[in-house]
Amino acid sequence: MVFDRQQVRRQRARAAQNFEQYDFLFREVAGRVVDRLKDINRRFPTAWDVGAHSGALADRLSNAAGVETLIQSDLSSALLRRGPIPRKIVCDEEALPIAPGSLDLAVSTLSLHWVNDLPGSLLQVRQSLRPDGLFIGTLFGGDTLRELRHCLAEAEMEIVGGIHQRASPFTDVRDVGGLLQRAGFALP
C-alpha cells in the first residue's frame, strides 16, 4: 500500500477549510473537461464526479454538456459539503458504491492518482457505465513535479546521505492507455 487512505481523508478534510483559495488547478482542469464534453453531441442523463473535491467540475457543468443529473463523491465529507450539488456520496475511490450499468458518464479530475489500486478503480468505473457510457479522467502523469523530486533528492543526499520518498509516485502517461484497456474500456 503506497497511500494510507485514512491519511488522505484527513489531509482532504484539513484542506477543506480554505480549499477555494488554492483550487486553481482543479478549476482549470474541470474547465478543460467541460470543454471536451461540450464537443460531444449527446445527452448524459446520469453523470458521476468521482473524487469531486469541493465541486469545481459541478460549478462548470451547470446543465452544460448534456449532463442532466450529477452525483458527486469524495473520500472527504468536509470537501463534499462545500460543493454545490445536492446528490453526494462519501466513499473511497477504491471501493465505489455505484450499481453496474447505471451511469452514462463518469468523470474524475485529479483524484485517481491517489489510489493504491488504479486498475481496480478504473474497472469499477467502467462497470458502473452503461454499454455506451463515457469516462473522462485526469490525473498527474509520471513526469509531474520531476524537477521538484530531483531537487529534493539532491538536497537530502547532501544533508542526510540518503533519499526518502518525498513526492507521490505517478503513473507514466504511456501506461495509462494499457490500464484503461485492462479495465475493459473499448476506446481509450
Salt bridges, closest charged atoms under 4 A:
GLU20 OE1 - ARG82 NH2 2.83
ASP23 OD1 - ARG27 NE 2.62
GLU28 OE2 - ARG32 NE 2.74
GLU68 OE2 - ARG43 NE 3.37
ASP74 OD2 - ARG12 NH1 3.24
ASP92 OD1 - ARG5 NH2 2.73
GLU93 OE1 - ARG5 NH2 2.49
GLU93 OE2 - ARG12 NH1 3.10
ASP104 OD2 - ARG130 NH1 2.79
ASP132 OD2 - ARG42 NH2 3.67
ASP143 OD1 - ARG146 NE 3.96
GLU147 OE2 - ARG146 NH2 3.84
GLU154 OE2 - HIS150 NE2 2.53
GLU156 OE2 - HIS164 ND1 2.94
GLU156 OE2 - ARG166 NH2 2.55
ASP172 OD2 - ARG174 NH2 2.99
